[in-house]
Amino acid sequence: MSELADMIRRNMVAMGEEEKEACIHCGTEWYRIHYRDGVCHQCQQLGRPGRTELAARRRTFRRTLAFGALVIGSLILRMVLR
Ligand SMILES: [Zn+2]
């Protein structure tokens, strides 16, 4: 009986660990349910962005970079072809 209780306890511990995740900013491990978009409560209070917003920012950055390269490239081409 105590062996069964021990097995249940170990299973519960394993399940609890599986639900934990590290915050993407400070690395604090806590239960996933308390995290919003990979960000712990403390970092949410500090206004740090979540995974989705970071990905959106990276996309915007890449697009801006690509546009900048296009503008500079066309300017150089115009100078060369003049
Ligand atoms: Zn954090």
PDB file of the backbone (N, CA, C, O) and the ligand in Angstrom, with CONECT records:
HET     ZN  A 101       1
ATOM      1  N   MET A   1       0.833  -1.216   0.000  1.00  0.00           N
ATOM      2  CA  MET A   1       0.000   0.000   0.000  1.00  0.00           C
ATOM      3  C   MET A   1       0.861   1.258   0.000  1.00  0.00           C
ATOM      4  O   MET A   1       0.586   2.217  -0.721  1.00  0.00           O
ATOM      5  N   SER A   2       1.905   1.237   0.818  1.00  0.00           N
ATOM      6  CA  SER A   2       2.777   2.409   0.867  1.00  0.00           C
ATOM      7  C   SER A   2       3.573   2.512  -0.439  1.00  0.00           C
ATOM      8  O   SER A   2       3.989   3.596  -0.848  1.00  0.00           O
ATOM      9  N   GLU A   3       3.775   1.351  -1.083  1.00  0.00           N
ATOM     10  CA  GLU A   3       4.475   1.350  -2.374  1.00  0.00           C
ATOM     11  C   GLU A   3       3.623   2.041  -3.448  1.00  0.00           C
ATOM     12  O   GLU A   3       4.130   2.771  -4.300  1.00  0.00           O
ATOM     13  N   LEU A   4       2.327   1.785  -3.375  1.00  0.00           N
ATOM     14  CA  LEU A   4       1.386   2.413  -4.314  1.00  0.00           C
ATOM     15  C   LEU A   4       1.337   3.925  -4.087  1.00  0.00           C
ATOM     16  O   LEU A   4       1.338   4.715  -5.032  1.00  0.00           O
ATOM     17  N   ALA A   5       1.293   4.300  -2.821  1.00  0.00           N
ATOM     18  CA  ALA A   5       1.262   5.728  -2.468  1.00  0.00           C
ATOM     19  C   ALA A   5       2.533   6.409  -2.965  1.00  0.00           C
ATOM     20  O   ALA A   5       2.493   7.537  -3.457  1.00  0.00           O
ATOM     21  N   ASP A   6       3.660   5.714  -2.832  1.00  0.00           N
ATOM     22  CA  ASP A   6       4.945   6.245  -3.271  1.00  0.00           C
ATOM     23  C   ASP A   6       4.960   6.423  -4.792  1.00  0.00           C
ATOM     24  O   ASP A   6       5.472   7.415  -5.311  1.00  0.00           O
ATOM     25  N   MET A   7       4.374   5.419  -5.507  1.00  0.00           N
ATOM     26  CA  MET A   7       4.315   5.476  -6.963  1.00  0.00           C
ATOM     27  C   MET A   7       3.441   6.658  -7.419  1.00  0.00           C
ATOM     28  O   MET A   7       3.786   7.380  -8.355  1.00  0.00           O
ATOM     29  N   ILE A   8       2.319   6.832  -6.742  1.00  0.00           N
ATOM     30  CA  ILE A   8       1.417   7.946  -7.074  1.00  0.00           C
ATOM     31  C   ILE A   8       2.124   9.282  -6.830  1.00  0.00           C
ATOM     32  O   ILE A   8       2.025  10.209  -7.635  1.00  0.00           O
ATOM     33  N   ARG A   9       2.830   9.362  -5.714  1.00  0.00           N
ATOM     34  CA  ARG A   9       3.537  10.598  -5.371  1.00  0.00           C
ATOM     35  C   ARG A   9       4.594  10.917  -6.439  1.00  0.00           C
ATOM     36  O   ARG A   9       4.723  12.057  -6.884  1.00  0.00           O
ATOM     37  N   ARG A  10       5.354   9.867  -6.844  1.00  0.00           N
ATOM     38  CA  ARG A  10       6.389  10.078  -7.861  1.00  0.00           C
ATOM     39  C   ARG A  10       5.783  10.507  -9.199  1.00  0.00           C
ATOM     40  O   ARG A  10       6.343  11.348  -9.902  1.00  0.00           O
ATOM     41  N   ASN A  11       4.652   9.929  -9.536  1.00  0.00           N
ATOM     42  CA  ASN A  11       3.954  10.312 -10.769  1.00  0.00           C
ATOM     43  C   ASN A  11       3.497  11.765 -10.725  1.00  0.00           C
ATOM     44  O   ASN A  11       3.593  12.501 -11.707  1.00  0.00           O
ATOM     45  N   MET A  12       3.000  12.153  -9.561  1.00  0.00           N
ATOM     46  CA  MET A  12       2.538  13.537  -9.414  1.00  0.00           C
ATOM     47  C   MET A  12       3.696  14.511  -9.523  1.00  0.00           C
ATOM     48  O   MET A  12       3.556  15.582 -10.114  1.00  0.00           O
ATOM     49  N   VAL A  13       4.830  14.151  -8.961  1.00  0.00           N
ATOM     50  CA  VAL A  13       6.031  14.982  -9.030  1.00  0.00           C
ATOM     51  C   VAL A  13       6.464  15.100 -10.491  1.00  0.00           C
ATOM     52  O   VAL A  13       6.786  16.191 -10.961  1.00  0.00           O
ATOM     53  N   ALA A  14       6.470  13.967 -11.210  1.00  0.00           N
ATOM     54  CA  ALA A  14       6.870  13.955 -12.616  1.00  0.00           C
ATOM     55  C   ALA A  14       5.933  14.823 -13.454  1.00  0.00           C
ATOM     56  O   ALA A  14       6.384  15.567 -14.325  1.00  0.00           O
ATOM     57  N   MET A  15       4.648  14.728 -13.193  1.00  0.00           N
ATOM     58  CA  MET A  15       3.662  15.527 -13.927  1.00  0.00           C
ATOM     59  C   MET A  15       3.844  17.007 -13.645  1.00  0.00           C
ATOM     60  O   MET A  15       3.728  17.839 -14.544  1.00  0.00           O
ATOM     61  N   GLY A  16       4.134  17.332 -12.376  1.00  0.00           N
ATOM     62  CA  GLY A  16       4.353  18.718 -11.979  1.00  0.00           C
ATOM     63  C   GLY A  16       5.559  19.300 -12.674  1.00  0.00           C
ATOM     64  O   GLY A  16       5.538  20.454 -13.103  1.00  0.00           O
ATOM     65  N   GLU A  17       6.622  18.505 -12.789  1.00  0.00           N
ATOM     66  CA  GLU A  17       7.847  18.977 -13.432  1.00  0.00           C
ATOM     67  C   GLU A  17       7.634  19.204 -14.915  1.00  0.00           C
ATOM     68  O   GLU A  17       8.217  20.113 -15.506  1.00  0.00           O
ATOM     69  N   GLU A  18       6.797  18.373 -15.510  1.00  0.00           N
ATOM     70  CA  GLU A  18       6.543  18.500 -16.933  1.00  0.00           C
ATOM     71  C   GLU A  18       5.827  19.804 -17.271  1.00  0.00           C
ATOM     72  O   GLU A  18       5.967  20.344 -18.368  1.00  0.00           O
ATOM     73  N   GLU A  19       5.061  20.292 -16.307  1.00  0.00           N
ATOM     74  CA  GLU A  19       4.310  21.519 -16.539  1.00  0.00           C
ATOM     75  C   GLU A  19       5.121  22.772 -16.252  1.00  0.00           C
ATOM     76  O   GLU A  19       4.645  23.889 -16.453  1.00  0.00           O
ATOM     77  N   LYS A  20       6.345  22.581 -15.781  1.00  0.00           N
ATOM     78  CA  LYS A  20       7.184  23.743 -15.483  1.00  0.00           C
ATOM     79  C   LYS A  20       7.875  24.229 -16.743  1.00  0.00           C
ATOM     80  O   LYS A  20       8.156  23.445 -17.649  1.00  0.00           O
ATOM     81  N   GLU A  21       8.142  25.503 -16.798  1.00  0.00           N
ATOM     82  CA  GLU A  21       8.922  26.037 -17.899  1.00  0.00           C
ATOM     83  C   GLU A  21       9.743  27.230 -17.427  1.00  0.00           C
ATOM     84  O   GLU A  21       9.417  27.870 -16.427  1.00  0.00           O
ATOM     85  N   ALA A  22      10.806  27.516 -18.159  1.00  0.00           N
ATOM     86  CA  ALA A  22      11.685  28.624 -17.787  1.00  0.00           C
ATOM     87  C   ALA A  22      11.208  29.901 -18.468  1.00  0.00           C
ATOM     88  O   ALA A  22      10.829  29.897 -19.639  1.00  0.00           O
ATOM     89  N   CYS A  23      11.234  30.991 -17.711  1.00  0.00           N
ATOM     90  CA  CYS A  23      10.852  32.292 -18.259  1.00  0.00           C
ATOM     91  C   CYS A  23      11.849  32.691 -19.354  1.00  0.00           C
ATOM     92  O   CYS A  23      13.052  32.488 -19.192  1.00  0.00           O
ATOM     93  N   ILE A  24      11.366  33.248 -20.451  1.00  0.00           N
ATOM     94  CA  ILE A  24      12.241  33.583 -21.580  1.00  0.00           C
ATOM     95  C   ILE A  24      13.130  34.794 -21.272  1.00  0.00           C
ATOM     96  O   ILE A  24      14.076  35.062 -22.012  1.00  0.00           O
ATOM     97  N   HIS A  25      12.842  35.524 -20.195  1.00  0.00           N
ATOM     98  CA  HIS A  25      13.650  36.700 -19.857  1.00  0.00           C
ATOM     99  C   HIS A  25      14.626  36.423 -18.719  1.00  0.00           C
ATOM    100  O   HIS A  25      15.830  36.633 -18.868  1.00  0.00           O
ATOM    101  N   CYS A  26      14.112  35.950 -17.577  1.00  0.00           N
ATOM    102  CA  CYS A  26      14.973  35.774 -16.405  1.00  0.00           C
ATOM    103  C   CYS A  26      15.325  34.313 -16.149  1.00  0.00           C
ATOM    104  O   CYS A  26      16.189  34.034 -15.319  1.00  0.00           O
ATOM    105  N   GLY A  27      14.678  33.373 -16.840  1.00  0.00           N
ATOM    106  CA  GLY A  27      15.019  31.953 -16.710  1.00  0.00           C
ATOM    107  C   GLY A  27      14.441  31.282 -15.479  1.00  0.00           C
ATOM    108  O   GLY A  27      14.764  30.124 -15.210  1.00  0.00           O
ATOM    109  N   THR A  28      13.601  31.965 -14.726  1.00  0.00           N
ATOM    110  CA  THR A  28      12.981  31.381 -13.544  1.00  0.00           C
ATOM    111  C   THR A  28      12.037  30.258 -13.956  1.00  0.00           C
ATOM    112  O   THR A  28      11.159  30.447 -14.798  1.00  0.00           O
ATOM    113  N   GLU A  29      12.232  29.068 -13.342  1.00  0.00           N
ATOM    114  CA  GLU A  29      11.353  27.946 -13.670  1.00  0.00           C
ATOM    115  C   GLU A  29      10.153  27.949 -12.764  1.00  0.00           C
ATOM    116  O   GLU A  29      10.290  27.977 -11.541  1.00  0.00           O
ATOM    117  N   TRP A  30       8.990  27.921 -13.346  1.00  0.00           N
ATOM    118  CA  TRP A  30       7.776  27.851 -12.556  1.00  0.00           C
ATOM    119  C   TRP A  30       6.707  27.149 -13.381  1.00  0.00           C
ATOM    120  O   TRP A  30       6.938  26.807 -14.541  1.00  0.00           O
ATOM    121  N   TYR A  31       5.548  26.936 -12.791  1.00  0.00           N
ATOM    122  CA  TYR A  31       4.511  26.194 -13.496  1.00  0.00           C
ATOM    123  C   TYR A  31       3.977  26.988 -14.672  1.00  0.00           C
ATOM    124  O   TYR A  31       3.666  28.174 -14.565  1.00  0.00           O
ATOM    125  N   ARG A  32       3.880  26.303 -15.786  1.00  0.00           N
ATOM    126  CA  ARG A  32       3.463  26.900 -17.053  1.00  0.00           C
ATOM    127  C   ARG A  32       2.153  27.690 -16.944  1.00  0.00           C
ATOM    128  O   ARG A  32       1.958  28.698 -17.623  1.00  0.00           O
ATOM    129  N   ILE A  33       1.267  27.206 -16.076  1.00  0.00           N
ATOM    130  CA  ILE A  33      -0.058  27.810 -15.940  1.00  0.00           C
ATOM    131  C   ILE A  33       0.026  29.266 -15.456  1.00  0.00           C
ATOM    132  O   ILE A  33      -0.873  30.064 -15.718  1.00  0.00           O
ATOM    133  N   HIS A  34       1.122  29.604 -14.741  1.00  0.00           N
ATOM    134  CA  HIS A  34       1.282  30.968 -14.229  1.00  0.00           C
ATOM    135  C   HIS A  34       1.978  31.878 -15.237  1.00  0.00           C
ATOM    136  O   HIS A  34       2.066  33.091 -15.045  1.00  0.00           O
ATOM    137  N   TYR A  35       2.463  31.275 -16.301  1.00  0.00           N
ATOM    138  CA  TYR A  35       3.200  32.047 -17.296  1.00  0.00           C
ATOM    139  C   TYR A  35       2.283  32.498 -18.415  1.00  0.00           C
ATOM    140  O   TYR A  35       1.355  31.787 -18.798  1.00  0.00           O
ATOM    141  N   ARG A  36       2.548  33.683 -18.933  1.00  0.00           N
ATOM    142  CA  ARG A  36       1.791  34.146 -20.077  1.00  0.00           C
ATOM    143  C   ARG A  36       2.760  34.310 -21.235  1.00  0.00           C
ATOM    144  O   ARG A  36       3.642  35.169 -21.211  1.00  0.00           O
ATOM    145  N   ASP A  37       2.586  33.484 -22.237  1.00  0.00           N
ATOM    146  CA  ASP A  37       3.408  33.561 -23.449  1.00  0.00           C
ATOM    147  C   ASP A  37       4.901  33.411 -23.135  1.00  0.00           C
ATOM    148  O   ASP A  37       5.744  34.073 -23.740  1.00  0.00           O
ATOM    149  N   GLY A  38       5.214  32.520 -22.166  1.00  0.00           N
ATOM    150  CA  GLY A  38       6.615  32.247 -21.817  1.00  0.00           C
ATOM    151  C   GLY A  38       7.237  33.246 -20.856  1.00  0.00           C
ATOM    152  O   GLY A  38       8.440  33.187 -20.601  1.00  0.00           O
ATOM    153  N   VAL A  39       6.442  34.161 -20.321  1.00  0.00           N
ATOM    154  CA  VAL A  39       6.960  35.199 -19.428  1.00  0.00           C
ATOM    155  C   VAL A  39       6.411  35.002 -18.017  1.00  0.00           C
ATOM    156  O   VAL A  39       5.203  34.836 -17.844  1.00  0.00           O
ATOM    157  N   CYS A  40       7.282  35.019 -17.008  1.00  0.00           N
ATOM    158  CA  CYS A  40       6.855  34.839 -15.623  1.00  0.00           C
ATOM    159  C   CYS A  40       6.121  36.087 -15.119  1.00  0.00           C
ATOM    160  O   CYS A  40       6.154  37.147 -15.745  1.00  0.00           O
ATOM    161  N   HIS A  41       5.469  35.926 -13.984  1.00  0.00           N
ATOM    162  CA  HIS A  41       4.647  37.021 -13.454  1.00  0.00           C
ATOM    163  C   HIS A  41       5.468  38.278 -13.205  1.00  0.00           C
ATOM    164  O   HIS A  41       5.033  39.384 -13.526  1.00  0.00           O
ATOM    165  N   GLN A  42       6.658  38.106 -12.632  1.00  0.00           N
ATOM    166  CA  GLN A  42       7.515  39.254 -12.309  1.00  0.00           C
ATOM    167  C   GLN A  42       7.893  40.029 -13.581  1.00  0.00           C
ATOM    168  O   GLN A  42       7.859  41.259 -13.594  1.00  0.00           O
ATOM    169  N   CYS A  43       8.247  39.316 -14.629  1.00  0.00           N
ATOM    170  CA  CYS A  43       8.625  39.973 -15.881  1.00  0.00           C
ATOM    171  C   CYS A  43       7.408  40.609 -16.561  1.00  0.00           C
ATOM    172  O   CYS A  43       7.533  41.623 -17.248  1.00  0.00           O
ATOM    173  N   GLN A  44       6.233  40.007 -16.363  1.00  0.00           N
ATOM    174  CA  GLN A  44       4.996  40.617 -16.878  1.00  0.00           C
ATOM    175  C   GLN A  44       4.775  41.955 -16.203  1.00  0.00           C
ATOM    176  O   GLN A  44       4.369  42.922 -16.846  1.00  0.00           O
ATOM    177  N   GLN A  45       5.046  42.012 -14.883  1.00  0.00           N
ATOM    178  CA  GLN A  45       4.894  43.255 -14.123  1.00  0.00           C
ATOM    179  C   GLN A  45       5.852  44.321 -14.644  1.00  0.00           C
ATOM    180  O   GLN A  45       5.540  45.512 -14.614  1.00  0.00           O
ATOM    181  N   LEU A  46       7.024  43.890 -15.124  1.00  0.00           N
ATOM    182  CA  LEU A  46       8.022  44.819 -15.654  1.00  0.00           C
ATOM    183  C   LEU A  46       7.731  45.203 -17.106  1.00  0.00           C
ATOM    184  O   LEU A  46       8.447  45.997 -17.715  1.00  0.00           O
ATOM    185  N   GLY A  47       6.652  44.612 -17.642  1.00  0.00           N
ATOM    186  CA  GLY A  47       6.225  44.959 -18.997  1.00  0.00           C
ATOM    187  C   GLY A  47       7.052  44.324 -20.093  1.00  0.00           C
ATOM    188  O   GLY A  47       7.108  44.843 -21.208  1.00  0.00           O
ATOM    189  N   ARG A  48       7.698  43.198 -19.792  1.00  0.00           N
ATOM    190  CA  ARG A  48       8.508  42.522 -20.805  1.00  0.00           C
ATOM    191  C   ARG A  48       7.605  41.758 -21.778  1.00  0.00           C
ATOM    192  O   ARG A  48       6.617  41.157 -21.358  1.00  0.00           O
ATOM    193  N   PRO A  49       7.933  41.776 -23.067  1.00  0.00           N
ATOM    194  CA  PRO A  49       7.070  41.139 -24.077  1.00  0.00           C
ATOM    195  C   PRO A  49       7.125  39.616 -24.050  1.00  0.00           C
ATOM    196  O   PRO A  49       8.113  39.024 -23.616  1.00  0.00           O
ATOM    197  N   GLY A  50       6.056  38.999 -24.518  1.00  0.00           N
ATOM    198  CA  GLY A  50       5.969  37.552 -24.592  1.00  0.00           C
ATOM    199  C   GLY A  50       6.535  37.025 -25.892  1.00  0.00           C
ATOM    200  O   GLY A  50       6.994  37.788 -26.742  1.00  0.00           O
ATOM    201  N   ARG A  51       6.496  35.681 -26.041  1.00  0.00           N
ATOM    202  CA  ARG A  51       7.049  35.021 -27.226  1.00  0.00           C
ATOM    203  C   ARG A  51       6.429  35.536 -28.527  1.00  0.00           C
ATOM    204  O   ARG A  51       7.135  35.805 -29.499  1.00  0.00           O
ATOM    205  N   THR A  52       5.094  35.670 -28.532  1.00  0.00           N
ATOM    206  CA  THR A  52       4.378  36.075 -29.742  1.00  0.00           C
ATOM    207  C   THR A  52       4.795  37.480 -30.178  1.00  0.00           C
ATOM    208  O   THR A  52       5.016  37.744 -31.360  1.00  0.00           O
ATOM    209  N   GLU A  53       4.896  38.375 -29.188  1.00  0.00           N
ATOM    210  CA  GLU A  53       5.263  39.752 -29.514  1.00  0.00           C
ATOM    211  C   GLU A  53       6.707  39.829 -29.982  1.00  0.00           C
ATOM    212  O   GLU A  53       7.024  40.595 -30.891  1.00  0.00           O
ATOM    213  N   LEU A  54       7.581  39.046 -29.372  1.00  0.00           N
ATOM    214  CA  LEU A  54       8.988  39.030 -29.781  1.00  0.00           C
ATOM    215  C   LEU A  54       9.122  38.551 -31.225  1.00  0.00           C
ATOM    216  O   LEU A  54       9.888  39.116 -32.007  1.00  0.00           O
ATOM    217  N   ALA A  55       8.373  37.511 -31.569  1.00  0.00           N
ATOM    218  CA  ALA A  55       8.403  36.977 -32.937  1.00  0.00           C
ATOM    219  C   ALA A  55       7.898  38.017 -33.931  1.00  0.00           C
ATOM    220  O   ALA A  55       8.443  38.156 -35.027  1.00  0.00           O
ATOM    221  N   ALA A  56       6.851  38.751 -33.541  1.00  0.00           N
ATOM    222  CA  ALA A  56       6.289  39.801 -34.398  1.00  0.00           C
ATOM    223  C   ALA A  56       7.306  40.920 -34.588  1.00  0.00           C
ATOM    224  O   ALA A  56       7.458  41.458 -35.684  1.00  0.00           O
ATOM    225  N   ARG A  57       8.008  41.266 -33.488  1.00  0.00           N
ATOM    226  CA  ARG A  57       9.034  42.308 -33.572  1.00  0.00           C
ATOM    227  C   ARG A  57      10.162  41.894 -34.505  1.00  0.00           C
ATOM    228  O   ARG A  57      10.666  42.706 -35.281  1.00  0.00           O
ATOM    229  N   ARG A  58      10.565  40.598 -34.424  1.00  0.00           N
ATOM    230  CA  ARG A  58      11.636  40.103 -35.292  1.00  0.00           C
ATOM    231  C   ARG A  58      11.214  40.174 -36.754  1.00  0.00           C
ATOM    232  O   ARG A  58      12.011  40.536 -37.620  1.00  0.00           O
ATOM    233  N   ARG A  59       9.946  39.825 -37.027  1.00  0.00           N
ATOM    234  CA  ARG A  59       9.441  39.878 -38.406  1.00  0.00           C
ATOM    235  C   ARG A  59       9.470  41.316 -38.930  1.00  0.00           C
ATOM    236  O   ARG A  59       9.895  41.566 -40.058  1.00  0.00           O
ATOM    237  N   THR A  60       9.012  42.253 -38.100  1.00  0.00           N
ATOM    238  CA  THR A  60       9.004  43.666 -38.484  1.00  0.00           C
ATOM    239  C   THR A  60      10.432  44.138 -38.749  1.00  0.00           C
ATOM    240  O   THR A  60      10.687  44.851 -39.719  1.00  0.00           O
ATOM    241  N   PHE A  61      11.362  43.736 -37.877  1.00  0.00           N
ATOM    242  CA  PHE A  61      12.762  44.125 -38.006  1.00  0.00           C
ATOM    243  C   PHE A  61      13.334  43.606 -39.322  1.00  0.00           C
ATOM    244  O   PHE A  61      14.002  44.342 -40.048  1.00  0.00           O
ATOM    245  N   ARG A  62      13.068  42.333 -39.627  1.00  0.00           N
ATOM    246  CA  ARG A  62      13.573  41.737 -40.874  1.00  0.00           C
ATOM    247  C   ARG A  62      12.998  42.447 -42.096  1.00  0.00           C
ATOM    248  O   ARG A  62      13.700  42.689 -43.078  1.00  0.00           O
ATOM    249  N   ARG A  63      11.692  42.780 -42.019  1.00  0.00           N
ATOM    250  CA  ARG A  63      11.041  43.468 -43.133  1.00  0.00           C
ATOM    251  C   ARG A  63      11.643  44.857 -43.339  1.00  0.00           C
ATOM    252  O   ARG A  63      11.883  45.279 -44.470  1.00  0.00           O
ATOM    253  N   THR A  64      11.883  45.556 -42.237  1.00  0.00           N
ATOM    254  CA  THR A  64      12.491  46.889 -42.296  1.00  0.00           C
ATOM    255  C   THR A  64      13.883  46.792 -42.896  1.00  0.00           C
ATOM    256  O   THR A  64      14.270  47.613 -43.727  1.00  0.00           O
ATOM    257  N   LEU A  65      14.632  45.783 -42.468  1.00  0.00           N
ATOM    258  CA  LEU A  65      15.984  45.557 -42.964  1.00  0.00           C
ATOM    259  C   LEU A  65      15.967  45.267 -44.460  1.00  0.00           C
ATOM    260  O   LEU A  65      16.786  45.805 -45.207  1.00  0.00           O
ATOM    261  N   ALA A  66      15.045  44.426 -44.899  1.00  0.00           N
ATOM    262  CA  ALA A  66      14.931  44.065 -46.316  1.00  0.00           C
ATOM    263  C   ALA A  66      14.554  45.287 -47.141  1.00  0.00           C
ATOM    264  O   ALA A  66      15.069  45.479 -48.243  1.00  0.00           O
ATOM    265  N   PHE A  67      13.666  46.104 -46.615  1.00  0.00           N
ATOM    266  CA  PHE A  67      13.243  47.318 -47.306  1.00  0.00           C
ATOM    267  C   PHE A  67      14.405  48.308 -47.411  1.00  0.00           C
ATOM    268  O   PHE A  67      14.615  48.927 -48.455  1.00  0.00           O
ATOM    269  N   GLY A  68      15.161  48.448 -46.307  1.00  0.00           N
ATOM    270  CA  GLY A  68      16.323  49.326 -46.293  1.00  0.00           C
ATOM    271  C   GLY A  68      17.362  48.896 -47.313  1.00  0.00           C
ATOM    272  O   GLY A  68      17.935  49.732 -48.012  1.00  0.00           O
ATOM    273  N   ALA A  69      17.603  47.604 -47.400  1.00  0.00           N
ATOM    274  CA  ALA A  69      18.569  47.060 -48.357  1.00  0.00           C
ATOM    275  C   ALA A  69      18.106  47.333 -49.785  1.00  0.00           C
ATOM    276  O   ALA A  69      18.915  47.624 -50.665  1.00  0.00           O
ATOM    277  N   LEU A  70      16.801  47.235 -50.001  1.00  0.00           N
ATOM    278  CA  LEU A  70      16.222  47.481 -51.331  1.00  0.00           C
ATOM    279  C   LEU A  70      16.426  48.943 -51.742  1.00  0.00           C
ATOM    280  O   LEU A  70      16.810  49.239 -52.873  1.00  0.00           O
ATOM    281  N   VAL A  71      16.157  49.852 -50.788  1.00  0.00           N
ATOM    282  CA  VAL A  71      16.299  51.287 -51.055  1.00  0.00           C
ATOM    283  C   VAL A  71      17.756  51.630 -51.347  1.00  0.00           C
ATOM    284  O   VAL A  71      18.055  52.314 -52.325  1.00  0.00           O
ATOM    285  N   ILE A  72      18.659  51.152 -50.495  1.00  0.00           N
ATOM    286  CA  ILE A  72      20.090  51.427 -50.667  1.00  0.00           C
ATOM    287  C   ILE A  72      20.592  50.809 -51.974  1.00  0.00           C
ATOM    288  O   ILE A  72      21.363  51.416 -52.717  1.00  0.00           O
ATOM    289  N   GLY A  73      20.130  49.578 -52.229  1.00  0.00           N
ATOM    290  CA  GLY A  73      20.528  48.887 -53.456  1.00  0.00           C
ATOM    291  C   GLY A  73      20.101  49.648 -54.697  1.00  0.00           C
ATOM    292  O   GLY A  73      20.871  49.769 -55.650  1.00  0.00           O
ATOM    293  N   SER A  74      18.889  50.157 -54.693  1.00  0.00           N
ATOM    294  CA  SER A  74      18.387  50.891 -55.862  1.00  0.00           C
ATOM    295  C   SER A  74      19.104  52.227 -56.013  1.00  0.00           C
ATOM    296  O   SER A  74      19.315  52.692 -57.133  1.00  0.00           O
ATOM    297  N   LEU A  75      19.482  52.852 -54.890  1.00  0.00           N
ATOM    298  CA  LEU A  75      20.225  54.118 -54.928  1.00  0.00           C
ATOM    299  C   LEU A  75      21.615  53.901 -55.540  1.00  0.00           C
ATOM    300  O   LEU A  75      22.070  54.677 -56.380  1.00  0.00           O
ATOM    301  N   ILE A  76      22.273  52.827 -55.095  1.00  0.00           N
ATOM    302  CA  ILE A  76      23.602  52.493 -55.628  1.00  0.00           C
ATOM    303  C   ILE A  76      23.504  52.202 -57.123  1.00  0.00           C
ATOM    304  O   ILE A  76      24.336  52.649 -57.913  1.00  0.00           O
ATOM    305  N   LEU A  77      22.486  51.456 -57.489  1.00  0.00           N
ATOM    306  CA  LEU A  77      22.278  51.084 -58.899  1.00  0.00           C
ATOM    307  C   LEU A  77      22.072  52.338 -59.737  1.00  0.00           C
ATOM    308  O   LEU A  77      22.596  52.451 -60.846  1.00  0.00           O
ATOM    309  N   ARG A  78      21.301  53.281 -59.193  1.00  0.00           N
ATOM    310  CA  ARG A  78      21.017  54.520 -59.896  1.00  0.00           C
ATOM    311  C   ARG A  78      22.307  55.347 -60.089  1.00  0.00           C
ATOM    312  O   ARG A  78      22.509  55.971 -61.130  1.00  0.00           O
ATOM    313  N   MET A  79      23.161  55.332 -59.067  1.00  0.00           N
ATOM    314  CA  MET A  79      24.422  56.067 -59.144  1.00  0.00           C
ATOM    315  C   MET A  79      25.359  55.431 -60.177  1.00  0.00           C
ATOM    316  O   MET A  79      26.042  56.122 -60.932  1.00  0.00           O
ATOM    317  N   VAL A  80      25.369  54.111 -60.185  1.00  0.00           N
ATOM    318  CA  VAL A  80      26.250  53.370 -61.089  1.00  0.00           C
ATOM    319  C   VAL A  80      25.794  53.544 -62.521  1.00  0.00           C
ATOM    320  O   VAL A  80      26.620  53.711 -63.419  1.00  0.00           O
ATOM    321  N   LEU A  81      24.485  53.509 -62.750  1.00  0.00           N
ATOM    322  CA  LEU A  81      23.949  53.567 -64.100  1.00  0.00           C
ATOM    323  C   LEU A  81      23.875  54.986 -64.677  1.00  0.00           C
ATOM    324  O   LEU A  81      23.578  55.177 -65.856  1.00  0.00           O
ATOM    325  N   ARG A  82      24.151  55.972 -63.819  1.00  0.00           N
ATOM    326  CA  ARG A  82      24.024  57.352 -64.285  1.00  0.00           C
ATOM    327  C   ARG A  82      25.112  57.705 -65.317  1.00  0.00           C
ATOM    328  O   ARG A  82      25.151  58.832 -65.813  1.00  0.00           O
TER     329      ARG A  82
HETATM  330 ZN    ZN A 101      10.869  36.259 -15.847  1.00  0.00          ZN2+
END
